[in-house]
Amino acid sequence: MTSSSCYTLFRGSRPLGFPDSGFPAPQGGYYCGVGADEVFGREVVEAHLDACLKAGLKISGINAEVMPGQWEFQVGPLGAPEVADQLWLARWLLYRVGEPFGISATLYPKPVRGDWNGAGAHTNFSTNEMRRDYDACIAAAEALGTRHDLHIANYGFGIEERLTGLHETCSYKEFRYGVSDRGASVRIPWQVAKDRQGYIEDRRPNANADPYVTTRLILETVCGAAGSERTARAKKPIARAAKRSARREKVAS
């Protein structure tokens, strides 16, 4: 699994990059941006990256996000529950690193209301079968839809504020998956569809979700469904053999 974590940097009561009153220019150029007019808080972000690397965490990336002052880091790939262990430590380091800069971080899913992106914890995952067979990727996506309400109820406080169907989200009231669809509940990367094997991304978890709960639910839902399917396939030959045996006994009698 690889778990990302969006967060928003604040100085006082305002996100970095927001003027003392009013709002900055509309979002668009801030994502993966460069330049002092588009990127805010890089010194904190890079100090956090250094701290994570020194701590031996498997942090695999950082990037500026869609809203000013909003950033993301990724942890993994790692197995569960280690990915949750490391994400939790990385969060702690983020809060601690911000102290000498006078900057605080929040994982709140919708730190600024209006036409601004929220903060999620997109989770990429695969099984051995998914890494070999694209059909298993589809089956995993469909399995996640069977317990959508349960996942939504456990994917972080305030999720209805973020999953509105706008700002690269699918509404929390519905479930859908798609190839290279950043507005879906579950996204199948384009390269995975092309290669016919790989992984999928659950885009529903909030930045403030408990990573242990997120990983547990994904494992239970996907692997439980796969296990049930294997059990059903195993029972079919047994059932057919029983029918053949019953027919033979009927003929013999």
N, C-alpha and C positions, 0 to 999 in steps of 0.2 A: 504494500500500500504506500501511497504518497499522499500526505495531507498538507493542504495549504492553509494559511491563516491570514486573512486580511485584517488590517487594523488601521486606526486613524490617530494621527498625532495631534495633540492639543497643547497650546500654550495658554494657560488660564482657561477661559470658557470658550475659546474660538479655535477651530481647527487651523493648523498651519496653512498659510496661503490665503486665508480669509481675512478681509480687511476688518477694522474695528467695528464698522457698521456696513450693512449691506452684504453683497455677495461678490465673489470674483467672476471672471469671465466664464461662460458656460463650459461644462466639461467636454472633453474631446482631445485636446492637445496634451493633457497631463499624463495620459496612459503611457508608461515606459518613456516618459519625456526626458528632456535634458535642457539645462539652462535655468537660471535663477528665477525666470518669470513663469516657469512651468513646474519646477520640482522644489519641494519644500521638506526639509528634514533629512536630507541624505546623510548628513554627518551622524545622526542617530542610527539610521538604518545600517550604515557600514560598521559602526561600532558594535551594533548588535550582531551583525554577521561575524565579526572577528571574535566576539565573546562565545558565540555558538561553536565556532570551529575550534577554539582553544579548549572548550569543554568536551570536545569529542563528539558533538552532535552531528548527525548526518543531514545537515542543511544543504539542500540541493539548488536553491535559487532564491533571488529576491527581485522584485520589480516595483516600480511606481504604478499605482492603480489609477482608476478613472477619475476619482475626485481629488482635488488638491489636498495634500496632507495625508492621503490614503496610500498605504503600501501593503505588500504581501511578501511572505516568505514561504518556502516549501520545505517539508521534512520528508525524507525517504529517498528511494523505496526501502521499506522495512516491513517486517512481519508485524502482526498484531500479537500482543499489545505494545511491543516496543515502539511503534510509531507514535502511539498515544503518550508513552512515557516521555519521549524526546520532544514532542510538541508541547507538552506541559512545561517542561524545563525551559524550552525556548521562549515561551510566553513569560515566564518569570524573569528570565534574563532581559527581555525587552523592557519590562517595567523598571527593572533595576538600572539598566543602562541609561534610561531617559532622565534619571534623577539629576546628575550633574549638569545636564543641559537645560534643566528647568522645564522639561517637556514630559507630558504624560501620554500614555497610549490607552485607547479604549477598544474593546472588542464588540461594542454595541452594534447590532446589525444595521441600524439606520441612524447614524449619528447626526445627519442633517436631513430634515424633511424637505420634500419638494423634488425637483428634477436633478437628483444626485444619486449616484449608485450607492447601494448598501455594501455591507461587508460579510463575506461568506467564508466557509472553510471547505472548499471543493475537495472531494476525496476520490483519488484515482485508485483502482484496485484491479486485480486479476487473480485467477486461479490457474493451476497447471493446465486445466482443460482449455481455458480461455486463451492461454498463450499458444495453444496449438490449433484451435478451431474457432472460427468466427461464429458458428452457430451457438457456441457456448456463451459468447459475448451477448448475443441477442437474447438467449435464455436468461442470462443474469439481469439484463435490463428489464425484461418482462416480469421476472420474479420480484424486482423492487417495486413494481407497480401493484403487486398483490397485497402489500402491507403499507401502502402509501400513508394512510392516516396515522398509523403507529409511528412511522419514521418522522413525520412532520411534528407529532406531539413530543418527540424526544430530540429534535435537532436544534434546540436552543430557544431561549426566551425571546419573544418579540418577532418570531419568524414571519408572522402575517404582515408586519411592517415592511419587510424586505422582499418577500416572494409575492409580488403584486401582479406579475405578468409584464412589468416594464423593467427597464434597466438591466437587460440580460438575465432575466429570471422567468420562470414559469410560475403561474399563480399556485399558491399552496392548496387551492381548492381542486386542482387537477393534476394529472400525471401524464407525461408523455416523454418519449425518448426519440432521438434522431441523430443522424450523422452530421457532425460539424455544426450542431445547432446549439448556440450559446443561450438560446431562450428556452431550452428544454429542461425538464427535471433531471434527466440523465443524458449526457452527451457521449456519443461514440466518435472518437477522433477520426478525421478523414483518413489518416495514414493507416489506422486499424482496419477501416472498411476496405481500403485498397489492398493491404497485406493479407486480409482474411484471417487475422489473429491479433491478439494483443490484450487491451484493457479497456475499461470504460470509466466514466467520471460521474459520480453523484454530485450534482451541483446544488443540492437542497440544503445541506447543513449550514447553520449560521457560524460566524466567526466565534461566537461565544458558546458554541456547542461543546459538550463534554466529549472529548475524543475517544474515551473508553466506551461510551455509550454508542457513538457513531460507528466505530469499528465492530462492536459486538452485534449491532443490528444488521449491518451489511453482511457479516459472516452468517448469522442465523438465517437471514432471509434468502440469500443467494445459495449458500451451501446446503441449507435445509431443503430448498426446492430441488437442487441438483440431486441430493440424496434420495428424495422421494421419487424422483423420476427414475433413478437407477433401480430402486426397489421395485417400482412398477414394471420396468422392463424385465427384471429378473423373475418376477412372478408369472409373466406371460408364458414362458416355456413350460413352467411347472403346471399351470392351468391347462395348457394344451395337452400335456402328457397325461394329466388326470382324466381329461375328456376321452382321449384315445383308449385309456385303460378301461374306463367305464363302458365304452362302446364294445370293446373286446369281450368284456364279461357278459354284456347283454347278449351278444351273438352266441357265446359259448353256452349260455343257459337256454 
